[in-house]
Amino acid sequence: MGDRGPGPAVVWLVRHGESVGNLADARAHADGAGRLELDVRDPDVPLSDTGRSQAEALGRHLASLPADQRPTAVLTSPFARALSTAQLAVAGLDLPLRADERLRERDFGAFDGMTGAGIREQFPDEARRRDLLGKFYYRPPGGESWADVAQRIRSLLATEALRHDGDRLLVVAHQAVVMVFRYVLEGLTEQELLDVDAREQVANASLTRYEADDDGTLHLHSYNAVDHLVARSQDVTEEPDAAPTA
């Protein structure tokens, strides 16, 4: 076997735990509202109590791994919900943790805080343009498309490969970012990515794992795993006062 090429040996992708914004989004959709009820900017949206429990459950799972299988470094989005997830997940592991703005949530521009119903009501022309262009290439006014996020991820992978050569790297970010990582790392087409997105939503605090082969190419090992959260949910059924885990 030849020497492995430069880059991480393992990459875990984690979507942040459930946030107050996720709850507001669910309420808005259930009520048919056009806008989420939030009083903070998107970068400052915190985890919910359930989200904190999810991040702690993730941390227990990582700590339970054999020492030679645990993460050795952490990169995280600087947004509060992702940063808190990362900090809680590695609190007992004494790992270097850095925030990188290239992992931030996709910028929704003028649509920030709005539901699909609100967009169709207030921006009908843009809603039609989105339907025409599709989810991957459509860019909201003042915001980003998934293709824009892909440029960020390509930049991050290019600059971090040598810095994290041989590391088992934990990356904590957001749903669209996890999806675009798959697009970049697996060389998916637009339609293949959209098919994956349509089949299964990236769960809060889920784990997606890539392992490098001998030339350093990362290959998907598991996607959207939540076993560590299910185990936590079963644990707390005997503790009525504990926060539920989604």
Solvent accessible surface area in square Angstrom, and as a share of the most:
residue,aa,sasa,rsa
1,M,213,0.95
2,G,57,0.55
3,D,141,0.73
4,R,80,0.29
5,G,14,0.13
6,P,89,0.56
7,G,3,0.03
8,P,14,0.09
9,A,30,0.23
10,V,12,0.07
11,V,4,0.02
12,W,8,0.03
13,L,3,0.01
14,V,0,0.00
15,R,22,0.08
16,H,4,0.02
17,G,0,0.00
18,E,23,0.10
19,S,1,0.01
20,V,50,0.29
21,G,11,0.10
22,N,41,0.21
23,L,68,0.34
24,A,2,0.02
25,D,53,0.27
26,A,61,0.47
27,R,127,0.46
28,A,6,0.05
29,H,109,0.49
30,A,88,0.68
31,D,115,0.59
32,G,56,0.54
33,A,37,0.29
34,G,25,0.24
35,R,116,0.42
36,L,27,0.13
37,E,149,0.67
38,L,61,0.30
39,D,140,0.73
40,V,65,0.37
41,R,161,0.59
42,D,38,0.20
43,P,37,0.24
44,D,63,0.33
45,V,3,0.02
46,P,64,0.40
47,L,15,0.07
48,S,10,0.06
49,D,107,0.55
50,T,17,0.10
51,G,0,0.00
52,R,111,0.40
53,S,12,0.08
54,Q,1,0.01
55,A,0,0.00
56,E,67,0.30
57,A,4,0.03
58,L,0,0.00
59,G,11,0.10
60,R,119,0.43
61,H,62,0.28
62,L,0,0.00
63,A,47,0.37
64,S,86,0.55
65,L,32,0.16
66,P,71,0.45
67,A,74,0.57
68,D,104,0.54
69,Q,85,0.38
70,R,80,0.29
71,P,4,0.02
72,T,46,0.27
73,A,4,0.03
74,V,2,0.01
75,L,0,0.00
76,T,0,0.00
77,S,0,0.00
78,P,53,0.33
79,F,24,0.10
80,A,31,0.24
81,R,12,0.05
82,A,0,0.00
83,L,50,0.25
84,S,31,0.20
85,T,0,0.00
86,A,0,0.00
87,Q,92,0.41
88,L,40,0.20
89,A,2,0.01
90,V,11,0.06
91,A,83,0.64
92,G,77,0.74
93,L,30,0.15
94,D,140,0.73
95,L,39,0.19
96,P,88,0.55
97,L,54,0.27
98,R,79,0.29
99,A,54,0.42
100,D,10,0.05
101,E,106,0.47
102,R,46,0.17
103,L,0,0.00
104,R,71,0.26
105,E,27,0.12
106,R,30,0.11
107,D,66,0.34
108,F,70,0.29
109,G,21,0.21
110,A,49,0.38
111,F,11,0.05
112,D,69,0.36
113,G,26,0.25
114,M,20,0.09
115,T,5,0.03
116,G,29,0.28
117,A,43,0.34
118,G,1,0.01
119,I,31,0.16
120,R,151,0.55
121,E,140,0.63
122,Q,106,0.47
123,F,62,0.26
124,P,60,0.38
125,D,97,0.50
126,E,36,0.16
127,A,15,0.12
128,R,148,0.54
129,R,98,0.36
130,R,96,0.35
131,D,113,0.58
132,L,150,0.75
133,L,76,0.38
134,G,21,0.20
135,K,66,0.28
136,F,2,0.01
137,Y,117,0.44
138,Y,7,0.03
139,R,125,0.46
140,P,4,0.03
141,P,51,0.32
142,G,74,0.71
143,G,10,0.09
144,E,22,0.10
145,S,2,0.02
146,W,8,0.03
147,A,21,0.16
148,D,24,0.12
149,V,0,0.00
150,A,5,0.04
151,Q,124,0.55
152,R,22,0.08
153,I,0,0.00
154,R,123,0.45
155,S,48,0.31
156,L,3,0.01
157,L,46,0.23
158,A,79,0.61
159,T,78,0.45
160,E,8,0.04
161,A,29,0.23
162,L,135,0.67
163,R,149,0.55
164,H,13,0.06
165,D,76,0.39
166,G,37,0.36
167,D,31,0.16
168,R,51,0.19
169,L,7,0.03
170,L,0,0.00
171,V,2,0.01
172,V,0,0.00
173,A,2,0.01
174,H,0,0.00
175,Q,43,0.19
176,A,10,0.08
177,V,0,0.00
178,V,2,0.01
179,M,1,0.00
180,V,0,0.00
181,F,2,0.01
182,R,22,0.08
183,Y,34,0.13
184,V,23,0.13
185,L,34,0.17
186,E,58,0.26
187,G,62,0.60
188,L,31,0.15
189,T,76,0.44
190,E,60,0.27
191,Q,107,0.48
192,E,82,0.37
193,L,0,0.00
194,L,35,0.18
195,D,57,0.30
196,V,12,0.07
197,D,22,0.11
198,A,88,0.68
199,R,174,0.64
200,E,79,0.35
201,Q,117,0.52
202,V,1,0.01
203,A,34,0.26
204,N,24,0.13
205,A,0,0.00
206,S,1,0.01
207,L,11,0.05
208,T,1,0.00
209,R,47,0.17
210,Y,0,0.00
211,E,60,0.27
212,A,24,0.18
213,D,54,0.28
214,D,58,0.30
215,D,98,0.51
216,G,16,0.16
217,T,63,0.36
218,L,19,0.10
219,H,97,0.43
220,L,63,0.31
221,H,117,0.52
222,S,41,0.26
223,Y,46,0.17
224,N,13,0.07
225,A,36,0.28
226,V,48,0.28
227,D,113,0.58
228,H,17,0.08
229,L,6,0.03
230,V,75,0.43
231,A,50,0.39
232,R,48,0.18
233,S,37,0.24
234,Q,121,0.54
235,D,85,0.44
236,V,14,0.08
237,T,104,0.60
238,E,152,0.68
239,E,85,0.38
240,P,128,0.80
241,D,147,0.76
242,A,31,0.24
243,A,31,0.24
244,P,99,0.62
245,T,19,0.11
246,A,87,0.68
